[in-house]
């Protein structure tokens, strides 16, 4: 699945806006994942703050945790490395491969949990930029997800 030049341009503009607040937006995406899909907390056993409050804290309280903010930023940085390669599938695969292999082999993350992150990201984009932006960026998350699955 390749993106057209227009898709890539639109997606780049959407991403630029959401990435402008990388730490807050990354934390929101992860905190929603932790609240809505509680099993994902188990991947972060080393996040002691998260482990101690995950069951009782709100998504907003989880998003305020330093470890969640730092990892949310890390997730967004990884996506930011992928976005420039949307028109070059080989370069995109090279960017995705190490991340996918680490999450599959070392961290034992179910590939389906990447879809959860992408759904939360798309919801946030929709809230901040509207339905058209969400629809435009879904093409990006679909492409990235398929490449992550292929690399698993």
C-alpha positions in Angstrom: 0.0 0.0 0.0 1.6 3.2 -1.1 0.5 6.7 -0.4 0.0 9.3 -3.1 2.0 12.5 -3.1 -1.1 14.3 -2.0 -1.7 11.8 0.8 1.9 12.3 2.0 1.7 16.0 1.9 -1.6 16.1 3.8 -0.3 13.6 6.4 2.8 15.6 6.8 0.8 18.7 7.7 -1.4 16.8 10.1 1.7 15.2 11.8 3.5 18.5 12.1 0.6 20.0 14.1 0.2 17.0 16.4 4.0 16.6 16.8 4.4 20.3 17.8 3.2 19.3 21.3 5.1 16.0 21.3 5.4 15.4 25.1 1.8 16.2 26.0 0.3 14.4 23.0 2.4 11.4 23.4 1.5 11.1 27.0 -2.2 11.4 26.2 -2.0 8.6 23.6 -0.3 6.3 26.0 -2.4 7.1 29.1 -5.6 6.4 27.1 -4.1 3.0 26.1 -3.3 2.2 29.7 -6.8 3.1 30.9 -8.8 1.5 28.0 -6.6 -1.6 27.5 -5.3 -2.3 31.0 -3.3 -5.4 29.8 -0.8 -3.0 28.2 0.3 -1.8 31.6 2.0 -5.2 32.0 4.5 -4.3 29.3 5.9 -1.5 31.5 6.8 -3.3 34.7 9.8 -1.0 35.1 7.4 2.1 35.3 7.0 2.0 39.1 4.8 5.1 39.2 2.5 3.7 36.6 2.3 0.3 38.3 1.3 1.8 41.6 -1.5 4.0 40.2 -2.7 2.3 37.0 -5.8 0.8 38.5 -7.1 3.9 40.3 -5.7 6.9 38.4 -7.5 8.8 35.6 -6.1 9.0 32.2 -5.1 12.6 32.9 -3.3 11.6 36.1 -1.5 8.8 34.2 -0.5 11.3 31.4 1.1 13.5 34.0 3.5 10.8 35.2 7.1 11.5 34.1 7.8 8.0 32.9 4.6 8.0 30.7 5.5 11.5 29.3 9.0 10.3 28.5 7.8 7.1 26.8 5.0 9.0 24.9 7.7 11.3 23.6 9.8 8.3 22.6 6.8 6.8 20.7 6.2 10.1 18.9 10.0 10.5 18.0 9.8 7.0 16.4 6.8 8.0 14.4 8.5 11.2 13.5 11.4 9.2 12.0 8.9 7.2 9.9 6.8 10.0 8.5 9.5 11.3 6.1 9.7 7.8 4.5 6.1 7.5 3.6 6.8 7.6 -0.1 9.8 5.3 0.1 8.6 1.9 1.4 12.1 0.4 1.5 13.3 3.3 3.7 10.2 3.0 5.8 10.8 -0.7 6.3 14.4 0.0 7.3 13.2 2.5 9.9 10.5 0.2 11.3 12.5 -3.1 11.4 14.6 -2.5 14.5 11.6 -1.2 16.4 9.4 -4.1 15.4 12.1 -6.7 16.1 12.8 -5.2 19.6 9.1 -5.1 20.5 8.5 -8.6 19.2 11.6 -10.5 20.5 12.8 -8.6 23.5 9.8 -6.8 24.9 7.2 -9.4 23.9 4.6 -6.8 22.8 1.6 -8.2 20.9 1.7 -6.6 17.5 -2.1 -5.9 17.9 -1.2 -3.4 20.6 0.4 -1.1 18.0 -3.1 -0.8 16.6 -4.3 0.5 20.0 -1.7 3.2 20.0 -2.6 4.2 16.4 -6.4 4.3 17.2 -5.7 6.6 20.2 -3.4 8.8 18.1 -6.1 9.0 15.4 -8.7 9.9 18.0 -6.5 12.7 19.4 -5.9 14.0 15.8 -9.6 14.0 15.3 -10.2 16.0 18.5 -7.5 18.5 17.8 -7.7 18.8 14.0 -11.0 17.4 12.9 -12.4 14.4 11.1 -10.7 15.1 7.8 -7.3 15.2 9.4 -8.1 11.9 11.2 -9.1 10.3 8.0 -6.0 11.5 6.2 -3.7 10.3 8.9 -5.4 6.9 9.1 -3.7 6.0 5.8 -0.4 6.6 7.5 -1.1 4.5 10.5 -2.5 1.7 8.3 0.7 1.7 6.3 3.0 1.8 9.3 1.0 -0.9 11.1 1.2 -3.2 8.1 4.9 -2.7 7.9 5.3 -3.4 11.6 3.3 -6.6 11.3 5.4 -7.7 8.3 8.6 -7.1 10.3 7.3 -9.1 13.3 
